[in-house]
Amino acid sequence: MNRFASWAPMVLSILRIVAALLFMEHGLMKIFGFPAPMPGGGELPPLIMAAGWIEIIGGALLALGLFTRPVAFILSGEMAVAYFMAHAPKGFYPAMNMGELAVVYCFLFLYFAFEGGGPWSLDAAIRKRP
């Protein structure tokens, strides 16, 4: 098991990068309609537009591992708000109210806020510079 434990910091960085890129995709869909437009189409409300920009900018910063802890904390909060505003009113259980992804992102980003971005991050590279 020690073989796997030695890889944990690098896997943390990979998890951060993959989660950030997937998260950023949601913002790209809201703002730019890429890779596909948001379901429902039409003009988005200002709150959804703001969420889209937070997802794009925060996702990019998180993918790079720059300002990981504060960015992850903000993204965690965004997902908590999204869950309670958009999903919880539809029912108690996340599997029934389509809020599972919001809950997973919320707690994943909260973990990054406490753990940091791992060794493959700009934060780590900046800390190593003299």
Phi and psi in degrees as a GROMACS rama.xvg file:
@    title "Ramachandran Plot"
@    xaxis  label "Phi"
@    yaxis  label "Psi"
@TYPE xy
-62.4222  -28.6162  ASN-2
-58.3942  -42.9519  ARG-3
-73.5517  -37.1736  PHE-4
-62.1811  -33.6454  ALA-5
-68.2648  -21.0056  SER-6
-89.738  -8.53571  TRP-7
-53.721  -44.1434  ALA-8
-62.9509  -38.0848  PRO-9
-70.3475  -38.6631  MET-10
-66.2654  -34.0769  VAL-11
-58.6413  -44.9111  LEU-12
-63.6872  -41.7194  SER-13
-64.035  -43.6337  ILE-14
-59.7975  -43.7077  LEU-15
-60.0707  -46.7738  ARG-16
-64.2464  -48.5299  ILE-17
-64.195  -45.9953  VAL-18
-62.1299  -40.8368  ALA-19
-65.4268  -42.0515  ALA-20
-67.2128  -40.1779  LEU-21
-65.1838  -39.575  LEU-22
-66.8814  -42.0333  PHE-23
-60.6169  -31.6224  MET-24
-58.5554  -35.9038  GLU-25
-63.4671  -41.9834  HIS-26
-67.5189  -40.0047  GLY-27
-62.0895  -36.5148  LEU-28
-66.0092  -41.0059  MET-29
-67.1692  -46.0859  LYS-30
-88.1725  -44.3512  ILE-31
-112.234  -4.67313  PHE-32
67.1498  27.9239  GLY-33
-120.626  134.176  PHE-34
-79.1939  -6.63905  PRO-35
-152.699  153.173  ALA-36
-68.8137  158.538  PRO-37
-61.1975  142.009  MET-38
-58.7338  140.368  PRO-39
98.844  -30.6886  GLY-40
56.6546  -164.553  GLY-41
78.6006  -175.449  GLY-42
-72.6472  130.937  GLU-43
-88.6529  145.937  LEU-44
-64.6399  155.215  PRO-45
-56.2833  -35.8661  PRO-46
-64.1164  -39.6358  LEU-47
-70.4356  -37.4781  ILE-48
-63.0155  -43.1073  MET-49
-61.8788  -42.6095  ALA-50
-60.9081  -39.8441  ALA-51
-61.3669  -43.5522  GLY-52
-67.846  -37.7102  TRP-53
-61.7882  -41.1499  ILE-54
-67.5413  -39.2991  GLU-55
-69.2174  -53.6209  ILE-56
-68.0666  -47.4566  ILE-57
-63.5674  -40.6422  GLY-58
-63.2164  -40.9973  GLY-59
-64.771  -46.1684  ALA-60
-62.4388  -40.9618  LEU-61
-67.554  -39.5702  LEU-62
-61.1855  -38.9615  ALA-63
-76.6539  -19.0567  LEU-64
75.088  33.8769  GLY-65
-107.518  125.415  LEU-66
56.8163  40.1865  PHE-67
-53.8554  -50.6786  THR-68
-63.5332  -52.2276  ARG-69
-67.1143  -37.5641  PRO-70
-64.0237  -45.2868  VAL-71
-62.4359  -37.3856  ALA-72
-63.6113  -42.959  PHE-73
-63.7759  -44.4792  ILE-74
-65.5646  -36.5224  LEU-75
-61.3237  -43.8917  SER-76
-64.1084  -39.7358  GLY-77
-60.2799  -41.7133  GLU-78
-70.4912  -33.0551  MET-79
-65.0956  -44.8952  ALA-80
-63.2384  -44.2545  VAL-81
-58.8624  -42.0417  ALA-82
-63.1446  -49.9389  TYR-83
-73.6896  -25.6148  PHE-84
-84.9357  -41.8375  MET-85
-102.408  -29.2206  ALA-86
-106.848  -49.603  HIS-87
-55.5034  -37.6211  ALA-88
-62.9079  -17.9704  PRO-89
-85.4137  -6.44321  LYS-90
151.735  165.413  GLY-91
-75.1069  -40.8681  PHE-92
-89.3752  126.15  TYR-93
-56.3814  -34.253  PRO-94
-66.1902  -25.8412  ALA-95
-93.1436  -28.3618  MET-96
-99.1218  9.39606  ASN-97
63.9792  28.3241  MET-98
-104.071  8.79336  GLY-99
-57.8127  -45.3849  GLU-100
-64.5546  -38.7747  LEU-101
-62.8768  -40.8396  ALA-102
-66.4829  -44.5566  VAL-103
-62.7529  -47.5949  VAL-104
-60.2959  -42.2857  TYR-105
-55.9934  -50.2301  CYS-106
-78.6593  -28.809  PHE-107
-65.5619  -45.1854  LEU-108
-67.9276  -34.6518  PHE-109
-62.3962  -39.6557  LEU-110
-60.6173  -46.041  TYR-111
-62.5313  -33.545  PHE-112
-61.8123  -32.4308  ALA-113
-91.9417  -35.822  PHE-114
-89.1184  -28.1231  GLU-115
90.9189  -172.513  GLY-116
-93.6243  -5.15523  GLY-117
86.4691  -179.881  GLY-118
-71.9774  -25.1578  PRO-119
-96.5651  67.8436  TRP-120
-145.252  157.174  SER-121
-66.698  -32.0425  LEU-122
-57.0977  -45.67  ASP-123
-66.4718  -39.4587  ALA-124
-65.0056  -39.4703  ALA-125
-66.2635  -40.6381  ILE-126
-63.6115  -30.7591  ARG-127
-78.5596  -21.6399  LYS-128
-66.9307  141.881  ARG-129
